């Protein structure tokens, strides 16, 4: 094994070189509320939150938004405007013991008349029990807690803590805000790239803001990478033009904003289902592709597709369920990427199939009826009678074998008395269910004819012999 060199050998020859410059995104962090781009509905002049920040009266709160939407920056501005100590805390790398240290420092600071803003990034990483550690200190005012999360607070934040926080939703930055931010960073000689004297093509600017997906940090990182790329091409000389090609060469592959275990997981599968139900194959294919590109388990998508076939297409097209199952089996057999085509084929088939939830509703009604009549006995004529005792008790007596008549249909009651006359399934008006409706009407007509023929003539006596076995 090669030994590590001594510390003296590893130290840089120029000590100042150890202090690398901050990334552009950090240098361009807004210093005032006026510099904070976007979120006018929260921070525009006269809005409640801005008024509270400027007057120094803010309480504990939670910022919920995607990466790069300004959660950390806004937390810093709150501390700055309210003259409170800003204490950053990461729920990813730090735990409850660190919270106790921060609380002790906050109590000492409070005794001197100054407050503390504890900014907890990725607060959803704390489990619900760990989140309880903040409760008493938020309640008694020791800390002003500002949490930041990319996940839906309704699912990830302890209810007791959530009730003590005001939730503010930060949306991705709009394109015009990203454009303004990139142009400012390019021209700012103090904190930005102004000293490089670069210009940028409109196509390059469009590429940066489009690829950023509303993420300010991603946009500035892309700009910085493209600027460095141009500078290297020019041998360090100033000037130059940032082209769309330079941006594409400098940027890493665009990564889909998708979390297989978070809210986007449910949002995208919901959009997929609704596009299928809405008979829109274009939308269905788009959301399917978004999930696949985001890293979703294709077998999860396949299971949900099978569910849709049974629930929303149903008997309007009985083939739909087979298509969905075949797509699942094909993907399981081929894997990615070849098997993805089978999922796409199923999506198009289901989106364009006639729709019916008649069986879904019928099954719900059947379950409800079963729960309301859980102790009803099976009518004797429907019971099996494998022994002499059971036959003597009347099991099976009166049952009529349908295949004993040409139409293979003999009217009988198949529900217990408490449920007699219940109609659970009614066919819909589309697809194959139109054929089912014809069949039901045919059997109803046979029943009516049989009941008319079995009715005794006026004045005739009742039958004297049971002829129901067979």
C-alpha positions in Angstrom: 0.0 0.0 0.0 1.4 3.4 -0.9 1.7 5.5 2.3 0.0 8.9 2.5 2.4 11.8 2.0 3.1 13.9 5.1 0.8 16.9 5.8 3.5 19.3 4.8 3.8 17.8 1.4 0.1 17.8 0.9 -0.3 21.5 1.8 -0.7 23.9 -1.1 2.4 26.0 -1.9 0.2 29.1 -1.9 -2.0 29.1 1.3 -4.4 31.5 -0.3 -5.2 29.0 -3.0 -6.9 26.9 -0.4 -9.7 29.5 -0.2 -11.6 28.6 -3.4 -14.2 31.1 -4.5 -17.8 30.4 -3.7 -19.9 29.1 -6.5 -21.8 31.7 -8.6 -25.1 30.6 -7.1 -23.8 31.4 -3.6 -22.2 34.7 -4.6 -25.4 35.9 -6.3 -27.7 35.0 -3.3 -30.1 37.9 -2.9 -29.1 40.3 -0.1 -32.5 42.1 0.2 -36.1 41.3 -0.4 -36.0 43.6 -3.4 -33.3 41.4 -5.0 -35.3 38.3 -4.3 -36.9 37.3 -7.6 -40.2 35.6 -8.0 -42.9 34.7 -5.4 -44.6 38.0 -5.7 -47.7 36.5 -4.2 -45.7 35.9 -1.0 -43.2 38.8 -1.0 -44.7 41.5 -3.2 -45.1 44.9 -1.6 -47.8 45.0 1.0 -48.2 41.2 1.2 -48.6 39.9 4.8 -45.4 37.9 4.9 -43.3 40.8 3.6 -44.9 43.2 6.0 -44.1 40.8 8.9 -40.5 40.3 7.8 -39.9 44.0 7.4 -41.5 44.8 10.8 -39.6 42.0 12.5 -42.7 40.1 13.8 -42.4 36.8 12.0 -43.0 33.5 13.8 -42.0 29.9 13.1 -42.8 28.8 9.5 -42.2 26.2 6.9 -41.1 26.7 3.3 -42.3 24.0 0.9 -40.9 24.1 -2.6 -38.7 22.4 -5.2 -34.9 22.7 -5.2 -33.6 26.2 -6.1 -36.8 28.0 -5.3 -35.2 30.2 -2.7 -36.1 28.5 0.6 -32.6 28.9 2.2 -32.2 32.5 0.9 -35.6 33.5 2.3 -34.7 32.0 5.7 -31.5 34.1 5.8 -33.4 37.2 4.8 -35.9 36.6 7.6 -33.0 36.4 10.1 -31.4 39.5 8.6 -34.5 41.7 8.6 -35.5 40.7 12.1 -32.0 41.0 13.6 -31.9 37.4 14.8 -29.0 35.0 14.7 -29.2 32.6 11.7 -28.3 29.1 12.6 -28.3 26.6 9.7 -29.1 23.0 10.5 -29.3 20.0 8.1 -31.6 17.2 9.0 -29.5 15.0 6.7 -26.2 15.2 8.6 -27.1 16.4 12.1 -29.4 15.0 14.8 -31.2 15.8 18.0 -28.0 16.1 20.2 -27.0 19.1 18.0 -30.5 20.6 18.5 -29.8 20.6 22.3 -26.6 22.5 21.8 -28.3 25.0 19.6 -31.1 25.5 22.1 -28.6 26.2 24.9 -26.9 28.8 22.8 -30.3 30.3 21.8 -31.4 30.5 25.5 -28.2 32.4 26.3 -28.7 34.7 23.3 -32.3 35.3 24.4 -31.2 36.3 27.8 -29.1 39.0 26.1 -32.2 40.2 24.2 -31.5 38.6 20.8 -33.5 35.9 19.1 -32.4 32.9 17.0 -33.6 31.6 13.7 -33.0 27.9 13.4 -33.2 27.0 9.8 -33.7 23.3 9.3 -33.0 22.2 5.8 -34.7 19.0 4.6 -36.7 18.9 7.8 -38.7 16.0 6.4 -35.6 13.8 6.9 -36.3 13.9 10.6 -38.8 11.2 11.7 -41.9 12.2 13.5 -40.5 11.4 16.9 -37.3 13.5 16.2 -39.5 16.4 15.1 -41.0 16.5 18.6 -37.7 17.8 19.8 -38.5 21.2 18.4 -42.0 21.5 19.9 -41.3 23.0 23.4 -38.7 25.5 22.0 -41.0 26.7 19.3 -43.9 26.9 21.8 -41.9 28.9 24.4 -40.3 31.2 21.8 -36.7 30.1 22.4 -36.3 29.5 18.7 -37.9 30.8 15.6 -38.0 27.6 13.6 -37.9 27.9 9.8 -38.1 24.5 8.1 -37.4 23.8 4.5 -38.8 20.8 2.6 -39.3 19.6 -0.9 -41.9 17.1 0.3 -45.6 17.6 1.0 -45.8 18.6 4.7 -49.1 16.9 5.1 -47.3 13.6 4.7 -43.9 14.3 6.2 -44.3 16.7 9.1 -45.5 15.7 12.6 -49.0 17.0 13.0 -48.2 18.6 16.4 -45.3 20.5 14.9 -47.2 21.4 11.7 -49.9 23.0 13.7 -47.3 25.4 15.1 -45.9 26.4 11.8 -47.2 28.6 9.0 -46.7 26.9 5.7 -45.6 28.9 2.7 -45.5 27.3 -0.8 -42.6 28.4 -3.0 -43.2 27.6 -6.7 -40.4 27.0 -9.3 -39.1 30.3 -10.6 -40.8 31.6 -13.7 -38.9 31.9 -17.0 -38.8 35.7 -16.9 -37.3 35.6 -13.4 -34.6 33.2 -14.5 -33.8 35.3 -17.5 -33.4 38.4 -15.3 -31.3 36.5 -12.8 -28.9 35.1 -15.5 -28.5 38.5 -17.1 -27.7 40.1 -13.7 -25.1 37.4 -12.9 -23.5 37.9 -16.3 -23.2 41.7 -15.8 -22.4 42.0 -12.1 -18.7 42.6 -11.8 -18.7 42.5 -8.0 -20.3 39.1 -7.3 -21.1 37.7 -10.7 -19.2 37.2 -14.0 -19.1 40.8 -15.2 -15.3 40.9 -15.0 -15.2 38.3 -17.8 -16.9 40.6 -20.2 -19.0 37.8 -21.8 -22.1 38.1 -23.9 -24.7 35.4 -24.4 -26.7 34.3 -27.4 -30.5 34.3 -27.0 -30.5 30.6 -27.9 -28.0 29.9 -25.1 -30.0 31.9 -22.6 -33.1 30.0 -23.6 -31.3 26.7 -23.2 -30.2 27.6 -19.7 -33.5 28.7 -18.4 -35.4 25.8 -20.1 -33.0 23.2 -18.7 -33.2 24.8 -15.2 -36.8 23.7 -14.7 -37.4 26.7 -12.4 -34.3 26.0 -10.3 -32.3 29.2 -9.7 -29.3 27.2 -8.5 -29.2 25.0 -11.6 -29.5 28.0 -13.9 -26.6 29.8 -12.3 -24.5 26.6 -12.1 -25.1 26.1 -15.9 -24.1 29.7 -16.6 -21.0 29.4 -14.6 -20.0 26.1 -16.3 -20.6 27.6 -19.7 -18.6 30.8 -18.9 -15.7 28.6 -17.7 -15.9 26.6 -20.9 -15.7 29.7 -23.1 -12.9 31.1 -21.0 -10.8 27.9 -21.4 -11.4 27.9 -25.2 -10.1 31.5 -25.3 -7.0 30.6 -23.2 -8.2 32.7 -20.3 -8.6 35.9 -22.3 -11.6 38.1 -21.5 -14.6 38.4 -23.7 -16.2 35.8 -25.8 -19.8 34.7 -26.5 -21.7 32.0 -24.7 -23.4 30.0 -27.4 -26.1 27.4 -27.2 -23.5 24.8 -28.1 -21.2 25.9 -25.3 -24.1 25.6 -22.8 -24.9 22.1 -24.0 -21.3 21.0 -23.8 -20.8 22.5 -20.4 -24.0 21.2 -18.8 -24.6 17.7 -17.5 -27.6 15.7 -18.6 -30.9 17.2 -17.5 -32.3 15.2 -14.6 -36.0 14.8 -14.2 -37.6 16.2 -11.1 -39.1 13.1 -9.7 -39.0 11.3 -6.4 -40.2 7.7 -6.4 -41.2 7.9 -2.7 -42.5 11.5 -2.6 -45.4 13.6 -3.7 -44.3 13.6 -7.4 -44.6 9.8 -7.4 -48.3 10.2 -6.6 -48.8 13.3 -8.8 -47.5 11.6 -11.9 -49.3 8.3 -11.5 -52.5 10.3 -10.9 -51.9 12.3 -14.1 -51.3 9.1 -16.0 -54.6 7.6 -14.7 -56.6 10.7 -15.4 -55.2 10.9 -19.0 -56.2 7.2 -19.5 -59.6 7.8 -18.1 -60.0 10.9 -20.2 -59.2 8.9 -23.4 -56.2 11.0 -24.2 -53.3 8.8 -25.5 -51.0 11.8 -25.9 -51.2 12.7 -22.2 -51.0 9.0 -21.2 -47.8 8.5 -23.1 -46.3 11.7 -21.8 -46.9 10.9 -18.1 -45.8 7.3 -18.7 -42.5 8.6 -20.3 -42.0 11.1 -17.4 -42.3 8.3 -14.9 -39.9 6.0 -16.8 -37.4 8.8 -17.3 -37.6 9.7 -13.6 -36.6 6.2 -12.6 -40.0 4.8 -11.5 -40.2 1.0 -11.3 -41.9 0.0 -14.5 -43.5 -3.0 -12.8 -45.3 -0.5 -10.5 -46.6 1.3 -13.6 -47.7 -2.1 -15.0 -49.6 -2.9 -11.8 -51.4 0.4 -11.9 -52.2 -0.1 -15.6 -53.7 -3.5 -14.9 -55.8 -1.9 -12.1 -57.0 0.8 -14.5 -58.1 -1.8 -17.1 -60.3 -3.5 -14.5 -61.5 -0.4 -12.8 -62.1 2.1 -15.6 -62.5 0.1 -18.8 -64.0 -3.0 -17.3 -66.5 -4.9 -19.4 -66.8 -2.1 -21.9 -63.8 -3.9 -23.5 -63.0 -7.2 -21.8 -59.8 -7.4 -23.9 -58.3 -4.4 -22.1 -57.5 -6.4 -19.0 -55.7 -9.0 -21.1 -53.7 -6.3 -22.9 -52.6 -4.8 -19.6 -51.6 -8.2 -18.2 -49.7 -9.0 -21.4 -47.9 -5.7 -21.1 -46.9 -6.5 -17.6 -45.6 -10.0 -18.6 -43.8 -8.6 -21.6 -41.9 -6.1 -19.5 -41.1 -8.7 -16.9 -39.7 -10.9 -19.7 -37.8 -8.2 -21.7 -36.9 -5.6 -19.2 -35.9 -2.0 -20.2 -35.8 -0.5 -22.7 -37.5 -3.0 -25.0 -40.3 -3.9 -22.5 -41.2 -0.2 -22.1 -42.8 -0.4 -25.6 -45.4 -2.9 -24.3 -46.4 -0.5 -21.5 -46.7 2.2 -24.1 -48.9 -0.1 -26.3 -51.1 -0.8 -23.3 -51.4 2.9 -22.5 -52.6 3.7 -26.0 -55.0 0.8 -26.0 -56.6 1.7 -22.7 -56.8 5.4 -23.5 -58.7 4.7 -26.7 -60.9 1.9 -25.3 -64.5 2.6 -24.3 -64.8 3.2 -20.6 -67.1 1.7 -17.9 -66.8 1.5 -14.1 -70.0 -0.5 -13.9 -68.3 -3.6 -12.4 -66.3 -1.3 -10.0 -69.6 0.2 -8.8 -71.3 -3.2 -8.7 -68.5 -4.7 -6.6 -68.7 -1.8 -4.2 -72.5 -2.3 -3.9 -72.0 -6.1 -3.4 -69.5 -5.5 -0.6 -71.8 -3.0 1.1 -74.8 -5.5 0.8 -72.6 -8.3 2.2 -71.6 -6.2 5.2 -75.3 -5.3 5.9 -76.4 -8.9 5.7 -73.4 -10.8 7.2 -75.5 -13.6 8.8 -77.9 -14.5 6.1 -78.0 -18.2 5.5 -77.7 -19.7 2.0 -81.2 -20.6 0.8 -81.8 -24.4 1.0 -82.1 -24.9 -2.8 -78.6 -23.4 -3.3 -76.9 -25.7 -0.8 -74.9 -28.7 -1.6 -76.2 -32.1 -0.3 -73.4 -34.7 -0.4 -74.9 -36.8 2.5 -78.3 -38.4 3.1 -78.8 -36.3 6.3 -78.3 -33.1 4.4 -80.8 -34.3 1.7 -83.3 -35.2 4.4 -82.9 -31.7 5.9 -83.8 -30.2 2.5 -80.4 -29.2 1.2 -80.6 -28.7 -2.5 -84.3 -29.4 -2.7 -86.0 -27.2 -5.3 -82.9 -26.4 -7.2 -83.5 -26.6 -11.0 -80.6 -27.5 -13.3 -80.4 -24.9 -16.0 -79.0 -27.2 -18.7 -82.2 -29.3 -18.5 -84.1 -26.8 -20.7 -83.3 -25.7 -24.3 -82.5 -22.1 -23.3 -80.2 -23.2 -20.4 -82.1 -20.7 -18.2 -84.6 -21.4 -15.5 -85.7 -18.5 -13.3 -84.6 -19.0 -9.7 -83.7 -16.8 -6.8 -80.0 -16.7 -6.0 -80.0 -14.1 -3.2 -81.1 -14.6 0.5 -84.4 -13.2 1.5 -82.9 -10.1 3.1 -81.2 -9.2 -0.2 -83.9 -10.4 -2.6 -84.5 -8.0 -5.5 -81.2 -6.2 -5.2 -79.6 -5.0 -8.5 -75.9 -4.7 -8.1 -74.6 -4.6 -11.7 -76.1 -2.5 -14.4 -74.3 -2.4 -17.7 -73.0 0.8 -19.1 -74.0 2.1 -22.6 -70.6 1.7 -24.3 -68.6 -1.0 -25.9 -69.1 -4.6 -25.1 -71.5 -3.7 -22.3 -74.1 -2.9 -24.9 -74.0 -6.6 -25.7 -74.2 -7.5 -22.0 -77.3 -5.3 -21.8 -78.9 -7.3 -24.6 -78.1 -10.6 -22.9 -79.6 -9.4 -19.6 -82.7 -8.2 -21.4 -83.0 -11.6 -23.1 -82.8 -13.4 -19.8 -85.3 -11.0 -18.3 -87.7 -11.8 -21.1 -87.3 -15.5 -20.6 -87.9 -15.1 -16.9 -91.1 -13.1 -17.5 -92.3 -15.8 -19.9 -91.5 -18.6 -17.5 -93.3 -16.8 -14.7 -96.3 -16.3 -16.8 -96.4 -19.9 -17.9 -96.0 -21.1 -14.3 -98.8 -18.9 -13.0 -101.9 -21.1 -12.2 -105.0 -20.7 -14.3 -107.8 -18.8 -12.5 -109.5 -21.4 -10.3 -106.9 -24.1 -10.7 -105.4 -25.8 -7.7 -101.8 -25.6 -6.6 -99.3 -28.2 -7.7 -99.4 -31.4 -5.7 -95.9 -32.8 -6.4 -92.5 -31.2 -6.1 -90.7 -31.6 -9.4 -87.7 -29.5 -8.7 -84.9 -32.1 -8.4 -82.8 -32.8 -11.4 
